[in-house]
């Protein structure tokens, strides 16, 4: 049984999911479907496309993106520490020092492996 505090959230979730499904179903059921070769072509700024609409992207691009997100999220953990630094005292300084060392070890590892190289 759902606690009373969560009932409005559950109702909102059910309504939002139902409305989204209804809009998709109605659009599919009543929308125009007259595909032609010209309509199915990828749009390239009004020019006739040359080659396929998609191309392979190197794994290095994804590695850079994942590293960026990883280190960006880790740096976000510094903000709560900075807000409560005085209250945490030396224990907080020790914990954030260990966290920083682990972050630097990961960064140096990624650097040595060449994950940050863009060719």
Phi and psi in degrees as a GROMACS rama.xvg file:
@    title "Ramachandran Plot"
@    xaxis  label "Phi"
@    yaxis  label "Psi"
@TYPE xy
-81.2989  131.253  UNK-2
-62.6889  153.444  UNK-3
-59.6442  -27.9129  UNK-4
-68.7396  -28.3582  UNK-5
-93.37  -7.31199  UNK-6
-59.8697  -47.0659  UNK-7
-60.7279  -35.5032  UNK-8
-67.4142  -41.151  UNK-9
-64.3765  -41.9261  UNK-10
-64.009  -43.5168  UNK-11
-62.5954  -42.4236  UNK-12
-62.2921  -44.5059  UNK-13
-65.3896  -43.5358  UNK-14
-64.3902  -43.4264  UNK-15
-64.8552  -42.2745  UNK-16
-65.3966  -42.5507  UNK-17
-64.7829  -42.8528  UNK-18
-65.3089  -41.7962  UNK-19
-62.8742  -44.4191  UNK-20
-63.7557  -40.9797  UNK-21
-62.6265  -43.5957  UNK-22
-63.9386  -41.9236  UNK-23
-64.8815  -44.337  UNK-24
-65.2273  -44.5286  UNK-25
-64.7238  -40.9546  UNK-26
-63.3846  -38.799  UNK-27
-72.1289  -38.1444  UNK-28
-73.5433  -40.7454  UNK-29
-108.311  -2.83422  UNK-30
-74.7901  155.502  UNK-31
-70.8284  139.815  UNK-32
-132.704  84.1365  UNK-33
-130.237  70.6208  UNK-34
-71.2471  136.875  UNK-35
-125.069  168.617  UNK-36
-60.8108  -37.2906  UNK-37
-68.9383  -38.3008  UNK-38
-70.0102  -30.4206  UNK-39
-83.7451  -7.02956  UNK-40
-71.9603  144.546  UNK-41
-67.7382  142.856  UNK-42
-84.4254  125.788  UNK-43
-127.805  63.9497  UNK-44
56.1352  37.2607  UNK-45
81.7379  -0.94787  UNK-46
-101.03  153.681  UNK-47
-68.0258  125.196  UNK-48
-69.0733  146.44  UNK-49
-113.024  121.332  UNK-50
85.2085  -173.519  UNK-51
-72.7247  158.565  UNK-52
-74.1493  -20.9282  UNK-53
-122.645  157.467  UNK-54
-142.588  160.565  UNK-55
-75.0093  139.413  UNK-56
-112.121  137.618  UNK-57
-62.9987  149.589  UNK-58
-64.1482  -28.0264  UNK-59
-59.0237  -34.5071  UNK-60
-61.006  -44.923  UNK-61
-68.3554  -35.5993  UNK-62
-64.09  -42.7058  UNK-63
-62.4984  -43.3839  UNK-64
-63.5876  -44.5536  UNK-65
-65.2844  -42.5447  UNK-66
-62.0439  -42.2031  UNK-67
-60.0894  -48.649  UNK-68
-63.1877  -43.1295  UNK-69
-60.0426  -51.9949  UNK-70
-71.284  -30.9917  UNK-71
-65.7195  -43.9714  UNK-72
-66.7035  -38.2485  UNK-73
-65.558  -37.2754  UNK-74
-67.5162  -28.0019  UNK-75
-61.7939  -26.4257  UNK-76
-69.5069  -13.5078  UNK-77
-72.6289  -28.2596  UNK-78
-62.8999  -51.1961  UNK-79
-60.9182  -35.3501  UNK-80
-63.8576  -42.93  UNK-81
-64.3747  -33.9422  UNK-82
-69.3747  -40.2635  UNK-83
-106.719  23.2293  UNK-84
-60.2338  -42.3868  UNK-85
-67.0585  -38.0141  UNK-86
-71.695  -30.9139  UNK-87
-78.4056  -21.8987  UNK-88
59.2631  -143.642  UNK-89
-70.8454  -30.4129  UNK-90
-62.0346  -44.5174  UNK-91
-63.3607  -38.322  UNK-92
-64.4222  -40.9956  UNK-93
-63.823  -45.3286  UNK-94
-65.0992  -45.523  UNK-95
-69.0841  -29.652  UNK-96
-64.8448  -44.2182  UNK-97
-62.9483  -43.45  UNK-98
-60.3707  -42.8376  UNK-99
-65.5852  -40.6394  UNK-100
-63.2092  -44.8348  UNK-101
-62.4356  -39.5239  UNK-102
-62.5994  -43.4628  UNK-103
-67.069  -37.6635  UNK-104
-62.3968  -43.846  UNK-105
-63.7733  -40.5106  UNK-106
-64.8425  -44.5332  UNK-107
-65.2338  -38.8484  UNK-108
-60.8308  -47.47  UNK-109
-62.8567  -37.009  UNK-110
-66.4474  -45.162  UNK-111
-67.1249  -33.5092  UNK-112
-75.8734  -9.76891  UNK-113
84.6245  15.6417  UNK-114
-70.2561  -17.4376  UNK-115
-98.8282  2.55948  UNK-116
-80.4897  134.22  UNK-117
-118.51  115.475  UNK-118
